[in-house]
Amino acid sequence: MAMLRFAACDLGAESGRCMLGTFDGARVALNEARRFPNEPVQVTSGLHWDVLRLFGEIVHGLRAAAREHGGLDGIGVDTWGVDFALLDRTDALIGNPYHYRDRRTERVLPEALRLVRREEIYAQTGIQLMPINTLYQLFVMVRQRDPALDMSQTLLMMPDLFNCWLSGEKACELTEATTSQCYNPQTGTWAWGLLDRLGIPARIFPSVVGPAAVLGPLRSDLAEDIGAGAVPVIAGACHDTAAAVAAVPAGEPGFAYISSGTWSLVGTEVAAPILSPAALQANLTNEGGVSATLLHRNVMGLWLLQQCRQRWERDGVVTYEELLEGARLARPFGPIVDPDDERFLRPTDVPGEIRQVCTQSGQPAPEDRGAIVRCILESLAVKYRWVIDRLEDVTGRRVPVVHIIGGGSRNALLCQLTADATGRVVRAGPAEATATGNVLVQAMALGHLATLEDLRRVVRASTPVVTYDPHPDPHWDAALERVKELMADAPGMG
C-alpha cells in the first residue's frame, strides 16, 4: 500500500505536540512537527486553559506537518479528560474553559452526594468519584447560578472543541465522553436521570460518536491556510488514555497497563463495564476504549515530580536526569505517601507538602531532593500494586504482566520499582503510545486496519520494548500496609 500520513495532535496537561505518523501497512513511524507548552492561566475568575492559543498551536503544527511532508491523509486530536467548553447559540465560545485543578470544586463532592447517593452515581456512570470530574464542575455552576450555564447551548469536551473548530462538526467522541461521569455506558446515552437530579440542563449535551468516526473534511479556510486540502478530521480515540492503551504492544489478553504521564492510569481491559460493589469500593472507573472497556483507577502520577522540579528550578536549572540519579542513590524504603492524598492536588509547594505529610503520619521527612524523588517513585509503585490487587479482586483473574506506556516508560527507576513492588514482569514502551494510538486509530477509521489486534500487531513490529524482571523484597509488603493506613486516615480524591 502507499505510504499514509496522519497528523496526531496530542495535548497533555503539561505540553502539546503535533506529530506526523507515517504508516505503510505494517509499521508506523512518528516525527515531531511542532511542540508547545500547555500552561494554565490564573485570573480573577479562577484557573483556565488558554484554548485559543492551543488551537493556534494546533494549526501551526498541522501547517508544518502538511507542508514538510507533502499533504495529509487524516487529522486526529486527543487530550486529557474531564474538562469542557461551553458554546452559545451561535457556536461562540463562552469564556476560557476551567482547569480541573481550579479550586471551585474543592468541597463539591459531599454536596452532590447529599442529593444523589454514591451508589446511584456509580450505577449510572461506572466512573471513579473525583471532584475534578465534569459532573461536579457542572454541578458547581448550577449551585453558583453561573450565567455561562444559562447562555450555553452546547457542551464539548476539550478534543471535541478542537475537532469542531477544525471541521465545523459538533459531537462528543465516546472515549472522552465517558471521562465526564455524565455518560451511562449501559444505556449508551448521557445519564439523563442523574443530570436531572443535579439540575444540569440536558440541552447542552450533543450526540456521541464512537471511536474511529470520520467527522468530515477540514474546514475550507483552514485547508487553504494549512495547504492540506479536504483532509478528513477523525474522532479517533480522543481521550489520550484510550489512544495510549490502544497502542499497548500486548500479544495476549489479561495484561495490566499503566499509562504513565502527568497522571497514571492503572488498569486492564474488560469486555463490559463492571459496576459491582467491589468496583465501587475500590473506586475503579469504567471508561471507553477502542473495542473494549478500560477498567482502571486514576493515580496522581508524575505530576508530583514535575511540580518538585518546577519548585526547585527557582534556584537554578534542574534536569530530570540528575533528580532520578539522586533518587537511585537515595536510601530505599524510606517514607511512603499516598500519591492520591487530596493535599497533593493543588499545592503551591509539593516538596514542602510531601515533608509535612510524612511528618504528620509519623515518618521521617525526606531530607534532600534525591530522597523526595525516591519517596515519590516508591509511593507510586506501591499504589500501583494496590490498584492491581483491586483489579484482580474485581475481575477474578490474575494479572501476569504490566505494560508501562507513555513518558513514564522512559523512567527506568520507576519501571524497576514497579516490577519489584508488584512482583510482576514490567514491559516498558512505547513512550509515544498516545500519538501512536492516535495515528493507528485514524488508519482504522479509514479502513486500513480492521481490529484492535491488527493495530497492536503494527505496534509490536514498530516499537522496541524494555523488560524489567521483579526482585522480591519483604519491605514492599510493609510499604503496602503503610499506604493502606494512609488511605484510611488521610483525605483522598475519592
Buried (B, 14 or more C-beta within 10 A) or exposed (E): EEEBBBBBBBBBBBBBBBBBBBBEEEEBBBEBBBEBEBEBEEEEEBBBBBBEBBBEBBBBBBBBBBEEBEEBBBBBBBBBBBBBBBBEEEEEBBBBBBBBBBEBBEEBBEEBBEEBEBEBBBBBBBBBBBBBBBBBBBBBBBBEEBEBBEBBBBBBBBBBBBBBBBBBBBBBBBBBBBBBBBBBBBEEEBBBEBBEBBEBBEEBBBEBBBBBBBBBBBBEEBBEBBEBEEBBBBBBBBBBBBBBBBBBBBEEEEBBBBBBBBBBBBBBBBEEBBBBEEBBEBBBBBBBBBBBBBBBBBBBBBBBBBBBBEBBEEEEEBEBEBBBBBBBEBEEEBBBBBBBBBBBBEBEEBBBBBBBBBEEBEBEBBEEBBBBBBBBBBBBBBBBBBBBBBBBEBBEEEBEBBBBBBBBBBBEBBBBBBBBBBBBBBBBBBBBBBBBBBBBBBBBBBEBBEEBEEBBBBBEEBBEBEEBEBEEBEEBBEBBEBBEBBBEEBEBBB
